[in-house]
Amino acid sequence: MLTDEIKMYIDKSVLCWLATSSEDNIPNVSPKEVFTYFGESEIIVANIASPQTIRNIKQNSNVCISFIDVFIQKGYQLKGKAKILTKENANFESMKASLSILTTDKYPFSSITNIYIEKVKPILAPKYIIYPETTEQQQIEEAIKQYKP
């Protein structure tokens, strides 16, 4: 389910956004800085400062995680089921090792959000749809102009 293209977007994304919902259907979206793929159908996220995310997943396992390349304005939205893993879980140490590379041991964490992906949807800036001749290079140039201080 996680194609090479999706993995490439994950690798080059600085942040992702993890959407959860409580058992009372109160939504929460939280930026996550330390995340990667694990195998062909799982995303793992280090729980660094995530009390609401953890609480919500324990109440409602349905989640959505999104990431984009802010310059070309393309990315992916992934939906699936999440669970919170701790050192008692069989794959915890190998998952933690993958995430620790990203933190360079600057951010300690003792649990991981493990998301099993069920649905994948590409994210495209509306300009690609309204103006199909738009190139990624044009998007990059416009984004750089827009983001320049």
N, C-alpha and C positions, 0 to 999 in steps of 0.2 A: 504493500500500500504506500510506503514512503519511497517514492521514486528518487533517482539520482538528482533530478531537478529540485524536488522539495528539500532534499538533504543539503543541496548547495545553498538554497535560500536560508535554511536554518544556520548553516555555517557562517554565512556572511551577515546575519542579522545581529544587531547589537542588543536589541530588546525584543521581547514578545509580550503579548497581552493575554493573560489567562482569565477567562470569564467563568465564574462559578455562580451558584445560586443556593440560598439556604433552603431548608425544608419548607419555609414559608414563602418561597419564591421571591425572595429579596435578592436582586442581582448584585454582583461585585465584580469589578474588573481591576486586575492588579498587574502592573508591569513587572516582568521577570527578566533578570539580567543573566542568570546562569542556567542554561538549558541546552539540551542536545537531543539527538535521536539515539535510540537503543534498539538495535535490530532493525527489522523491516516494518514494524507496526506500532512502535512505542516512542513516546517523547518523555524525557525525564527532566525535572526541574528541581533545582536545589531550593529547599525551603529555608530562606535566610531571614526574612522579616515578613512572615506570612501567616499570622494567627487567624485572620479572617478566611483566607483561602483554605487553610487546614480545617477549620471549623465547618466551613460550607461543604467541602468534599466529604467529610465524615457524615454529613446529613444528606447530601445529594451528590451522587457520583458523576452526574452529567456535566461536562465541561466543554469549553470551546477555547482553543488557543490560536492566536493569529500572529503573523510576522510578515513584514514587508521590507523590501529594499526601498528606503525613502527617496533615493535618487531616481530610480527608474519607475518607482511607484507600482510595483508588482509584488505579489507574495502569495501567501496561502492562509486559508482558514481551515482548521482541523477540528473535528468534533469527535468526542469519544467518552469513555468512562475512565475516571481517575480513582486512584487509591493512594493513601499515604503509606510509604514504606519507612521502616526503621531498621536498625541493625539486626533485628530478629529475622528479617526477611532474607530468603536465600540469595537473591541477586543484589542485595543492598551494597555490598562491598565493591562489586564490579561497576555498578552504576555510580557509586560515590567516587570511584577512581576516575571515571570519565568526566564527571562534573568538577572534580578537584583540579584537573588540568586547567579548566577555564577560570577558576577562582585564584589560581596560583597560591592557594592556602591563605588568602587574605580574608575570606569570609567563611567562618565556621558554620556548619549545618549538621543537624542530627537526623533530619528526615528528608525524604524525597517524594515529590508528587510524580507518580507514574501514570501516564495516560496511554491507554490502549485506543488507537485511532480507529474509528468506524466510518467516518465520512471526510472527504477531502474536497475543498472548493477553492479554485484560484481566486485571487483578489487582483483586480485591475483598476487603475485610475479611470474615471469616466472618460477622460480624453481619448483613451485607446478605443473606446466603443463609439464615441461620437465622431471622432476623426481617425478612422482606421489606418490612415497613412502615417500616423504619428510613430516616430522611431524612438527607441530607447535612448539614443544619443540626444535627441531633442528634449526628452524628459529630463535627462541629467543636466543639460545646459540650463533649462528653466529652473530646476530645483536649486542649482548652485546660485543662480541670481537671487532667488527667493530667500535662501538661507544665509546669504552673505550679510554680515552685520553692517 
